[in-house]
Amino acid sequence: MHLLLIEDDLELGRALQQALKAEGYSVEWLRLARSAPTSFDDSAVSCVLLDLNLPDGSGLDLLTRWRREGVTIPIIVITARSAVEDRLAGLDGGADDFVVKPFVTAELVARVRAVQRRYAQQASEVWAFGALEIEPRGHIVRQSNETLDLTPREFRLLVELAREAGTVVPKGELAHRLEPLGDPVDFAAIEVHLSNLRRKIGGDRIRTVRGVGYMFVT
């Protein structure tokens, strides 16, 4: 999964980037409000970690604008503001969670996993879809209690589609999610990986919506 970190503090930003990468996330780190994306269309970002106090603007203004424009990506606010009023303003503005500095990095990682579970409509670290079980953190997939042998690319495809089960993920967006910090994956390559994935988990699990993208069927 790819995270967008917007944090101006150099020491904290470096520490968070290293810790999140160690947990298997890819991270894009920005330090200014003006560098933040205006839109997340076709974005590879799975979750935003947003500081409220930025040198050139307010993180709360960014949050409010994104939600007003229909951005549904999970957003966790990280800030030194500890007053109840500030937390309520962040949550009312559309934040999914609120972490007050200083915090233990492990706590933030746990909160990222928690909001991802909520967006995938799963209550635990194991995502269950009938006989199919996915453990995103452990990189494990089971079908009828039998562990499946998936390639890293097949696993990433499955997680990206399953976390938005029942929703069509546009082909271009999926291509960016698979290589968030590099060139998008070629559409022909995606088709090959999806064909192999369908063979392993069942052809009816992933539906192709012609001219649009793919949908994971629960």
N, C-alpha and C positions, 0 to 999 in steps of 0.2 A: 504494500500500500504506500501511496505517495502523500506526504504531509507538506503543507505550506506553513512555515513558521515566520511570523512577523513580530520581531523583537529587536529593539535597538541596542540592548546591552550586549557588548562584545563577549564578555566572559560567560554570561548565561547562555547566549546564543550558541557559542561553540560547544559548551557542555551539553546542551540539549540536543544539538545536531549529532554529536558523537554517541550519546546515550540512545537516541532513537534509531540511529543506523545500526547500533549493536543489537537492537530488538528486531531488526529485519526491515525497517521502514526506509524508504528513500525520502530525503528532506530537501526542500528548497527554502533558503533562508533569505528573508528580506528585512531591511532595517528602517524603512521609511514608509509612511502612509501613501505617498505619491507613487511608490513602486508597486503597490498592491494592484492586483488585477481589477479591472472594472467589471469584468464578466467572467463566469466560469463555464461558458458554453464550450463543449468539446474539451473540457479540462480533465487532466489526469488526477487532480487533487481529491483525496479521500476524506481529508479532515484539515481544518485550519486551526492553528494555535495562534491566538491573537492577543498581543499586549495592548492595553488601553492607552498607556502613556507613550506616545511616539513623538519624536522631536518636531515633526512638521504637521501634526494633526492628531485627531482623536480616533483611537481604535473603535470606540463606541459609535462614532459617526460612520465608519466603514461598515460595522456590523449592521447598523440600522438600514443603511442604504442597500446592502446586499440582500437583506431579508425583504425589504420593500420591493426590490426588483425580482423577487422570486427565487433567489439562491437557496437551495435546500441542503447544501453540503454541511455536515456537522462542524460546529465552530465551538472551540473551547477558549474561553477568555483566561489569560494569565496576567495578573496585575499585582501591584503592591498595595492597591486600595483595599482596605479590609472592612470599611464601614458597611453596614447592612444595606444602606441606601445605594451604594455603588454596586453591590452584588445584585440587588433587585433590578437596578437599571440595566445591567448586563443581561440578566435573564429575561427581563421584559423586552429588551431589544432584540432577542432572538438567539441568545447563546444557549448551547446545549449543556454546558457545564461551566464552572467558575473555579479557578485555582488561585489562591492567594500566595504571593511571594513572602518569605522564602518557602519553598516546598521541596520535598524529596523527589528526585527525578522518577523513581519507581512509581510514585503516586500518579504523576502525570501520564506515564505509560499505561497504567491501569485504567485511568479515566479515558484515554484514547480507545483502548479496547472496549470499554463499557459503552461508549457512544456508538462505536461501530456495531456492537451487538444489537443495540436498540434500533439502529437504522436497518439492520438485517432482520429485525423482528425475531431475535433469538435471545434466550434468557441466560445462556451459559457459554462457556468457551467452546463447546461442541455445537456446531450448527446442525440441526437435524431436519432432514427433508425425507420423511418416510424411512426407507431402508438405507438412504444415503446419509452419511455423517461426514462433516468437514471440521477439522481442527485447524483454523488459520494460523494460530501461533505455533503449533507443532508440525505444520506442513504434512498433515496426515488426512487421508480420505479413506473411508470404509464403505463398502457396499454389502449389506446383509452381514455385518460383523467381519467381513474379509477386507484386509488392507489392500488398497489398489496401488499399483506401481505407476505413478504419474511423473512425467518430466516436470522440471521447474516451470516451463512455459505453460504446460497443460494445467498445473495446479493454479498458477496465477490467473489464467483464463477462468477457471471454475470459480475461484473466490470472487473475482470481479463481477461475474454474472450472478452468482448466488447471493451476494450482499444486496442486490436489487432484484430479488426474485419476483417474477410476475411483471417486470417492467422491461421494455425494450431498451437495450443499451445500443446507441448508434455505433456503427462500425468505426467511424473516425475517432470517436471518444474512446472506444475500447483499444484502438491502435495506440493512442497516446498513453493510456493507463499502463500498458504493458512495458513501455519504455519512457517513463515520465521525464527523465533527464537526458534523453537522447532522441534520435530520429524515430518517428512512429513506425510501428511494425507494419510491414507490407501486408496488404489485404489478402494476397494469395497465401502468404505464410500463415495468417490467422485461420484461413479455411482449412489448411492442412492440419494444424494443431487441433482445431475443433473437430475435424473428422476423426482423429485419433482419440480425442476425449470422449466423443459420443460412443465410440466402439467400447470404451472401458466402463462408462457409467450408464449407458443406455441411450439409444438414439432419440427417444422421446423426451429426454431431459432438457435439451437445448433446441429451441425453435428458431429457424431463420425467418426473419421478416424481410422479404425481398425489397431491396432498395433502401432499407432503413438500418437494420442491425440484427441483434440476437436477443433472445429472451430465455431465461432459466425458468423452467416449468416446475412448480412444486407438486 
